[in-house]
Amino acid sequence: MSLLTRLPSSSLAHGLLTHISDARSSISPARALAQWHAYRAVFAAYGWTLCEVPPCEEAPDSVFVEDVLLYLPSFTDVPAALLLTRTPTPSRAPERVGAAAFASSLAASRGLAFLEMPEDAHLEGGDILKLSSSRTLYVGQTSRTSARGLAALRELAEPRGWRVLGVHIDKALHLKSAMTALPDGTILAHAPLLSEEARRLPRLREVHEAEGVAVVHLNRTATATAAAGEGSRTKGALLISAAAPRTAQMLREMGWHVECVHIDEFEKLEGCVTCLSVRMRS
Ligand SMILES: NC(=O)NCCC[C@H](N)C(=O)O
């Protein structure tokens, strides 16, 4: 399991805002950096190998590396891939340059395909929700991911065994700002952030905090959790924002061990626990 992250830019406080009120003047770059290190440390404790995408100092939002690189596992003979996405936002476009060089060399060293979104196709990784249990990719149709982006991803993902479905989202920045999934395919979602179409997705489970929709599975099996000292009674470990205590409690009651991290400096920019990294589960 490898975790790709990208050091926050010192211009972080100038990042983009679309759907939430502006608290950018209160962002502390030092506190953001400490939170970023603490976030990575949780993954390291669960056995993830940490890999750093070279920083992109000129792009304030470059720490949200999930948007620029997508790991696409494969269920067929076609190799898994690292995909360089394509943002429609000019301020995030410079992020692609260093990410491309990094990803093409990582892909070559690991036997992965290195792919790139075509020039007319916009797509950000925050819009891609992978449900490995049903081999389904939900693709947010948002201001960042176009119909052409969805079509281009379908061309790349279907030969790798994925079913690709678009979901219209207009009350949140990305699809994964409104929902993420547990390993069994249960989708955690916050109703005020959902479109009518999103409300009809199967296996939705409501969470009552907006920050609670973003959850990352830290390990594959309960055995790995046991190795981390938790014992075998849990289903495994999940990572969630410290801003979602009620959701954390709900997940504990469902049988999960829950790790909470403070990421409020990134939440002020519509970031969450998923967008700060790319998880490569081989
Ligand atoms: N996948 C994500 O949720 N990314 C967060 C990106 C936040 C950044 N301020 C942006 O608007 O692009």
The ligand as an SDF file (V2000), in Angstrom:
LIG
                    3D

 12 11  0  0  0  0  0  0  0  0999 V2000
  -10.8430   16.2890   -3.8310 N   0  0  0  0  0  0  0  0  0  0  0  0
  -11.0660   17.3790   -3.1080 C   0  0  0  0  0  0  0  0  0  0  0  0
  -11.9800   17.4120   -2.2960 O   0  0  0  0  0  0  0  0  0  0  0  0
  -10.2820   18.4170   -3.3300 N   0  0  0  0  0  0  0  0  0  0  0  0
  -10.3770   19.6520   -2.6280 C   0  0  0  0  0  0  0  0  0  0  0  0
   -9.8860   20.7760   -3.4650 C   0  0  0  0  0  0  0  0  0  0  0  0
  -10.0670   22.0920   -2.7800 C   0  0  0  0  0  0  0  0  0  0  0  0
   -9.4970   23.2590   -3.5310 C   0  0  0  0  0  0  0  0  0  0  0  0
   -9.6180   24.4420   -2.7400 N   0  0  0  0  0  0  0  0  0  0  0  0
  -10.1810   23.4630   -4.8540 C   0  0  0  0  0  0  0  0  0  0  0  0
  -11.1770   24.1780   -4.9130 O   0  0  0  0  0  0  0  0  0  0  0  0
   -9.7370   22.9280   -5.8650 O   0  0  0  0  0  0  0  0  0  0  0  0
  1  2  1  0
  2  3  2  0
  2  4  1  0
  4  5  1  0
  5  6  1  0
  6  7  1  0
  7  8  1  0
  8  9  1  0
  8 10  1  0
 10 11  2  0
 10 12  1  0
M  END
$$$$
